[in-house]
Amino acid sequence: MFQIEFYNDAQGNSPIEDFLDKLDKKAATSKANRVRLKKIYEYLDILEKLGPIGEPYTKHLDGKIWELRPYSDRILFAGLIDGKFILLHHFVKKTNKTPRREIEKALTNLEDYIQRAKE
């Protein structure tokens, strides 16, 4: 079993939790969003139980950055940091190649997480 932690910025906001909360509210009235939310939680459960087991569930992108791949949603996370996976950033993938700016956003969040963990 692995631990999963949601990244929180300096103000205490978690982009992933905010996204999941919004999707949960939409799921109350939309079957497509219920299915999407269920799939995301299934993938998070797999990550927690088995770690990054490879495609179709996870894929290594760059350095410590991996992606969780439910449907077209992408949740970028850092490999094991202090025994935990850190969920850093979410976006909806619309092209074959993961946009570099999305990876950069995850790397920025990871640097912030590591810096604040040292304090």
C-alpha positions as CSV (number, residue, x, y, z in Angstrom):
1,M,0.0,0.0,0.0
2,F,1.2,3.4,-0.9
3,Q,0.2,6.8,0.4
4,I,-1.3,9.5,-1.8
5,E,-1.1,13.2,-0.8
6,F,-2.7,16.1,-2.6
7,Y,-0.5,19.1,-3.3
8,N,-1.5,22.3,-1.5
9,D,-0.1,25.6,-2.6
10,A,1.1,28.2,-0.1
11,Q,-2.5,29.5,0.4
12,G,-3.7,26.0,1.3
13,N,-5.5,25.4,-2.0
14,S,-5.4,22.0,-3.7
15,P,-5.9,22.1,-7.5
16,I,-6.7,18.4,-7.6
17,E,-9.2,18.4,-4.7
18,D,-10.8,21.5,-6.1
19,F,-11.2,19.8,-9.5
20,L,-12.7,16.6,-7.8
21,D,-15.1,18.7,-5.7
22,K,-16.4,20.5,-8.8
23,L,-16.7,17.2,-10.7
24,D,-18.6,15.7,-7.7
25,K,-21.1,18.6,-7.9
26,K,-21.5,18.1,-11.6
27,A,-21.9,14.3,-11.1
28,A,-25.1,14.9,-9.2
29,T,-26.9,15.9,-12.4
30,S,-24.7,14.2,-15.1
31,K,-24.2,10.5,-15.7
32,A,-21.1,11.2,-17.9
33,N,-19.5,13.1,-15.0
34,R,-20.5,10.3,-12.5
35,V,-18.8,7.8,-14.7
36,R,-15.7,10.1,-15.1
37,L,-15.5,10.7,-11.3
38,K,-15.8,7.0,-10.6
39,K,-13.0,6.2,-13.1
40,I,-10.7,8.8,-11.5
41,Y,-11.3,7.3,-8.1
42,E,-10.7,3.8,-9.4
43,Y,-7.3,4.9,-10.9
44,L,-6.4,6.6,-7.6
45,D,-7.2,3.4,-5.8
46,I,-5.0,1.4,-8.1
47,L,-2.2,3.9,-7.6
48,E,-2.6,3.6,-3.8
49,K,-2.6,-0.2,-3.9
50,L,-0.2,-1.0,-6.7
51,G,1.9,2.1,-7.4
52,P,2.7,3.2,-11.0
53,I,2.0,-0.1,-12.8
54,G,2.3,1.3,-16.3
55,E,-0.1,1.8,-19.2
56,P,-3.0,2.1,-19.4
57,Y,-3.1,3.4,-15.8
58,T,0.1,5.4,-15.5
59,K,2.9,6.6,-17.7
60,H,6.2,8.1,-16.9
61,L,6.6,11.6,-18.4
62,D,9.7,13.4,-17.1
63,G,12.1,13.0,-14.2
64,K,9.9,12.4,-11.2
65,I,6.7,13.3,-13.0
66,W,4.2,10.6,-13.9
67,E,0.6,10.8,-15.2
68,L,-2.5,9.0,-14.0
69,R,-4.6,8.4,-17.2
70,P,-8.4,7.9,-16.6
71,Y,-10.2,8.6,-19.9
72,S,-8.9,12.0,-21.2
73,D,-8.2,13.3,-17.7
74,R,-4.6,13.5,-16.7
75,I,-3.5,13.8,-13.1
76,L,0.2,14.5,-12.9
77,F,2.0,13.2,-9.8
78,A,5.4,12.8,-8.4
79,G,7.0,9.5,-7.8
80,L,7.7,8.5,-4.2
81,I,8.6,11.5,-2.1
82,D,9.0,10.5,1.6
83,G,7.1,7.3,0.8
84,K,4.1,9.1,-0.8
85,F,2.8,9.9,-4.2
86,I,2.1,13.6,-4.5
87,L,-0.8,14.6,-6.8
88,L,0.3,17.8,-8.4
89,H,-1.8,19.0,-11.3
90,H,-4.8,18.0,-13.4
91,F,-5.7,18.8,-17.0
92,V,-7.8,17.3,-19.8
93,K,-5.7,15.9,-22.6
94,K,-6.7,17.0,-26.1
95,T,-3.7,16.1,-28.2
96,N,-1.6,13.0,-28.6
97,K,1.5,14.5,-26.9
98,T,1.3,15.9,-23.4
99,P,1.8,19.6,-23.6
100,R,5.1,20.8,-22.1
101,R,3.4,23.6,-20.2
102,E,1.4,21.0,-18.2
103,I,4.5,19.1,-17.3
104,E,6.2,22.4,-16.3
105,K,3.2,23.3,-14.1
106,A,3.6,19.9,-12.3
107,L,7.3,20.5,-11.9
108,T,6.7,24.0,-10.5
109,N,4.2,22.5,-8.0
110,L,6.7,19.8,-7.1
111,E,9.5,22.3,-6.5
112,D,7.1,24.3,-4.3
113,Y,6.1,21.2,-2.3
114,I,9.7,20.2,-1.7
115,Q,10.8,23.7,-0.7
116,R,7.9,24.1,1.8
117,A,8.5,20.6,3.2
118,K,12.0,21.7,4.1
119,E,10.7,24.6,6.1
